[in-house]
């Protein structure tokens, strides 16, 4: 009997239950509306934000690791800062290695943070991609010019 009931389970039909591009509930929640629980929590916290922040800071100062993490990550978000670093000009692929070496040396010497070094490396990688795309377009144009019928 148990085996028969497993075989008779209803399977979902093939295809989509709704027409593509049409909502299953056109009169549903308006776009951008907030959940009622979120609005209630926000209303409760509005008057207590200063007290909660002070309590969190006091716990962090007392050594609570979770409160410290919260203070460092949320209360004082990391903002970008200017980093002065002399990098060689990147005009060709040959200039990439010296630029990355300069970034690595600056991180090792403590002149820039590892986070800032990683961001600078991403910028250099962007330069590499730009150079590769420029080179590809140049070569493609040369090939197209060579194959194009001459008038």
N, C-alpha and C positions, 0 to 999 in steps of 0.2 A: 504494500500500500504506500509506504514512504517513497519507494523508487518511482511509482506511478505519478505521485504528486510533483516530483522533481522534473519529470519529463513534460508535464502539462503546464509548466510555468509560462506565463505570457511573455513573449519576446517583443521588444520594441520594433516597430515597423521600420522599413527602409526609408531613407530620406530625412528631410528636415520637418519638424512639426509645424513650423511657421514659414511663411513666404519670406524669402531673402530680402532684407532691407525694411521689413515691416515688423514693428514691435508686437510681441504677444499681448501687451497691455498698453494700448495707445494712451489711455487715460491714467497712466501710472504716475509715479513721483516725478515732479518737474526737475529738469536738469539744474544742478547746483544747489538743490535744497539739502538741508542738513538733517541728520537723524535727530529725533526728539530727545534721545538719551544724551547725545553730544551737546545739544543746546542746554539741557538741564544741568549737566556737569559743568559747562562753561559758566552758567549763571551762579552756581554754588561757589565756584572758584574765584569769580570776579572780585569779591570783597575780601578774599583771604590770600591773594597772591603774595602780598608783601610778607605776611606771617609765614607762609609756606617756604618762601625763598630764604628767609632768615633762619628757619628751622633746618633747612637743608644745608646751609652754609655752616651752621653751628655743629651739625653732625659730622660734616666733612672735617672741620677743624678738630673735632674730638677723635678723629681717626676712622670713621666709618668709610670703608672702601667704596661702597656703592654710592654713597652721597658724594664722595670725592669725584668719582667717575661722572656722575650726573652734573656736578658743578663744572667740571672741565669740558665735557662734551656738549652740554646743552645750554648752560647758563652763560658760558664764555665761548661761543663758537669760534673756530679758527678763521681768522680773516687773512686774506692775502696780504703779503708785505713785499716791499721792494727788495730785490736781491741784486746787488751789484757784483757782477762777475765778468771778467774779461774773457770772452770766447773768441776764438779765431773766426774770421768771416767764413761762412759756408757758401761757397760758390760752386763746388763740385763734390762728387762722392768722396774724393780724396780728403776733403776737409772734415768729414764726419768723425773719423777716429780721433784727431786732435781735439775736437770739441767735446767729445764724450770723455776723453782723458782729462781735460780741464775740469769738467764737472765732477768726475770721480776724485780728483785731487782736492777740490774745494770741499767736498763732503768729508773726505778723510782728514783734512786739516781743521774741520769744524767751522769753516768760513760760511757754509750754508748747511741747513739741516738736511737729513736724509729725505724728508718729505719734499723740500724745495729742490733737492737734487733730482728726485724722480720727476718732478714737474718740468724741470729744465730738460731732462732727457726726453720727455714726451715732445717738447717743442722741437728739439733736434730731430727726433723721428719724423715729425711733421715736415721738416725741411727736406728730409730724405725722400719722403713720398712726393713732395712737390717737385724735387729735382727729377725723380724717376718719371713722373707724369710729363714734365717738360721735355725730357729726353725722348720719351715714347712718341709724343706728338711731333717732335722734330723729325724723327726717323720715319714716321708714318707719312708726313708731308713730303719727304724726299722720295719715298717709294711711290706715292701717288703722282708726283711730278714726273718720275721716270716712266711710269706706265701710261700716263695720260697721252691721248693722241695729239700729235703735233700738227699744228695748222700750217 
